[in-house]
Amino acid sequence: MKTIKKHWMLLLMLLPAVIYVLIFSYIPMTGIVLAFKKYNYAGGIYGSPWNGLANFKALAISGKLGLVTRNTLLYNIAFIALGVVFEMGSAILLNELRNKYFKKMSQSLMFLPYFISWVVAGAIMYNIFNYERGVFNHVLNLFGAAPFDLYNSPKTWPYILVFLKLWKQTGYGSVVYLAAITGLDQEMFEAASIDGANAWQKIRYLTIPSLRATMMTLVLLAIGNIFRGDFGLFYQTVKSNAILEPMTDVIDTYVFRLLIDTGNIGVSAAAGLFQSVLCFVTITVCNKLVKMVNPDYALY
Amino acid sequence: MSKNTVIAKKVRVSSDQIAVNVLGWVLIGIFALFCVLPFYLIIVASFTAETSLIREGYPLIPRIKDLSLDAYKLSLKNPMAIIISYATTIGVTAVGTFVAVLLATMTGYVLSRKDFPWRNKFSFFFFFTTLFNGGLVPWYLLCMRYLNFKNSYIALVLPLMFSVWNMIIAKSFMNSLPMEISESAKIDGANDLVIFFRLILPISKPLIATLGLFSALAYWNDWYNCMLYVTDTNMFTLQYYLQRILGSAEAMRIVAEKSGMALPSIPLESMKMAMTIIATGPIVLLYPFVQRYFVKGLTIGAVKG
């Protein structure tokens, strides 16, 4: 009580954020009961009758949950793995560039896609790959190749989506690595040069190992969301295209459609709960494992 | 002999450095080109006459004889909708960013105070929400049914107002400030709120700039909350307005194609491009100037909370 009195002002300053998080994070957490209820408007979240596991059964019968979970997981694995390669790779190369002007210029250009919304990114993409008038088919035509209808070719989409994701985030992500490289002890590199290490060896044996901590933090953060699809990416580029769905539907777009298009509250809440639990288990287990190997790299 | 080896060594060292640089120029150059090329393409297309777009497709190189301002003229002919969505977006971004920065810095400051006895408990209270959440459905229902988000401006402001990540960035920045500032001010009798506003905020300008930009970008580019909660066309944010325009233009094209009827002379394709430019414009023009604050901010945030 005494300590509360002593620190009441700090507690007061904390209050708005605490209330915010209570309302927008903790109260919705209690809303997971919806997954076990038959929702009706009159009853609302807490007053609707229970229906056991019926929502999960409906989810299982629909047969889509396995597919969207697999898609989400595979896409995110590709995003994380290639993200590390692209971001770390471009940071290292940017750092090695001697021409300051080119370095600044290219870094700015790489940052550009980060600043636009997925709506704009989706619009740009559609106009490049549009079957009748897109630039892509225009170029194919110049080389005498047959036009390619991307919006009818689900198999190509994984490549497209991975490329789009890398396109949008590499500039941003590489900054974190670049900052870590700039913070490294320069004497270490000078000493290595005196010992006769060449540029490749310095990258291989000094730069990359020193980035391990940064990489582990970023990867762990990403793993915490490995069952969460980037809704904007999938929604704004694919739009509602049933032909592409088997290759492009992720948990988030699936839950969104269940909720908004079909209005099936109970089943979509069940799918959402499934996703949240998967994410929570994954990050808890991964963090534990990392902690066992090297406590410095753990998130918490 | 010995002189020769020294020279040889020098040449060898610089040769692998040249190799790394060449690789850098090629790979970074290609990637940077890919990043900027799409923007170039839509800008060119937006200034190309519709007939040319339909006949020959989107141009890779501007076709001088087909340059036209029709798409912009038509997009801006009835400017009310664009003006309204611009005003909505600017208003929401300004208010939202202001509150978001205040919340993140204030919360971060309290949690960075070493003499605050519950700092770890509260830190976990916030951090836990990044590990587990109730998912879209309960959140949506809460906002829709109990908080009356439908067609209200709070639906556009509140969802992006507090981010635990921004708070963690603020906290680690403030951790790096000397503790003595708060301590000595306390001894002088200043209360915590005064210390925060008078002493801490003024020396946190890089942090404020960074968080401000993160929030402003999130608000400016938001279409998701507008899509979920807003049906009133007078409340559309710019990105959502663009999404709707693109969608309806596409729908018109499909109808025209299926019915085999030629569209009345509306330059749909170039108009889509022009609208995309109009909606993106300010961000792309501003970003070279604000980019360095992002770089700074990411460096601040790189320190683990």
Interface residues (C-beta under 8 A of the other chain):
Chain A: T3 H7 M9 L10 L12 M13 L14 P16 A17 V18 Y20 V21 I23 F24 S25 Y26 I27 P28 M29 T30 G31 I32 L34 G44 I45 G89 S90 L93 L94 E96 L97 R98 N99 F102 M105 S106 S108 L109 M110 F111 L112 P113 F115 I116 S117 W118 V119 V120 A123 I124 M125 Y126 N127 I128 N130 E132 R133 G134 V135 N137 H138 V139 N141 W167 T170 G171 Y172 V175 V176 A179 A180 S193 G196 N198 A199 W200 I203 T214 T217 G224 F231 G232 Q236 K239 D252 V255 F256 L259 I260 I265 S268 A269 G272 L273 Q275 S276 C279 F280 I283 T284 Y300
Chain B: K9 R12 V13 D16 Q17 A19 V20 N21 L23 G24 W25 L27 I28 G29 F31 A32 L33 F34 C35 V36 P38 F39 L41 I42 A45 L53 I54 E56 G57 Y58 P59 L60 L103 M106 T107 Y109 V110 L111 R113 F116 P117 F122 F124 F125 F126 F127 T129 T130 L131 F132 N133 G134 G135 L136 V137 P138 W139 Y140 L141 L142 R145 Y146 L147 L158 P159 M161 F162 V164 M167 N191 D192 L193 F196 L217 W220 N221 D222 W223 Y224 L228 Q239 Y240 L242 Q243 L246 G247 E269 K272 M273 T276 A279 T280 I283 V284 Y287 P288 Q291 F294 V295 L298 T299 A302 K304
